[in-house]
Amino acid sequence: MTSEVEQPTAMSEALGYEQARDELIEVVRRLEAGGTTLEESLALWERGEELAKVCRRRLDGARARLDAALAEGAGSEGEGDEDDEGDGTR
């Protein structure tokens, strides 16, 4: 069983990378500015952790898609490359 702290909420998961990043920047700005109560600071910290996880998942997903596309491209480059130039030389 996973806790809510470990898994971002469905609403957070619906955010795109840029949205999550921008909100995370705002959370950090508010925490650095101070002037919040302990409860508010803790809530901001928790939200920041959640947003950071969303960003990490989005980046990991993008990396996986990029790696898959590169692997697919590398696989298709190896096919029929005996005579790439068409002049009979290798």
N, C-alpha and C positions, 0 to 999 in steps of 0.2 A: 504494500500500500504506500502510495506517495503522498506527501503532504502538499498543501497549497503553496508553500514556500518553494518547494522544488519544481513545481510545474506552474508556468505562467497561466494566468486566467485566459479563458477563451477570448475575452475582449482584447487582451494584450496580444494574443496570437494573431488576431485579425489585423493588427497594425502592420504596415509595410516597414521595411528597414528604415527608410528616411524618417517616417513618422516616429518610430520608436527612438531613433537616435536623437531627433530634435527634442522629444519630451525628456529623454535622459539628460541632455544638455541643460534643460531648464531645471530639472530636479537638482543637478549638481550645483548650478548657479544659486538656487535657493538655499541649499545646504551650506555652501561657502559663505553666503551673505549673512547667515546667522539670523538671530532675532525670532526664531521659532521656538515653540515649547518643546520639551522632550518628546511628548507624544507626536507632535507634528514632525519632528526630526526623524523619529523612528518610522513613521508612516512614509515619509519621503525616501528614507534609506531603503525600506522594503520595496517601494515602487521602483526605485533605481535598480535594485537587484533584479527585479522582474523584467524591466526594460532591457537590461544588459543581457539577460538570457535570451530574450526575443532577438536582439541584434545578433548574438552569437549564433543562434539557430539559423537565422536568415543568411548570415555569412557562410556558415558551414554548408547550407543547402546550395548556395551559389557556387562555392568551391567544388562541391560534388558534381554539379551540372557542368562546370567548366572542365573538370578532370574527365568526365564521361565524353564530352564533346572532343577533347583533345585525343583521348584514346581511340575514339571512333575515327577521327581524322587520320591518326597514325596508322590505324588498321587498314584504311582504304588506300593510303599512299603506298603500302607494300604490295598491293595487288597490281599485277601487270606492269611492273617497272623494269622489265628486261630491256626495253628500248624506249626510254622516256622522250628522247629527242626525235625519234622517227627517222634517224639517219643510219641505223644499223650499228651504231657504236654504243658502248656502255659507259 
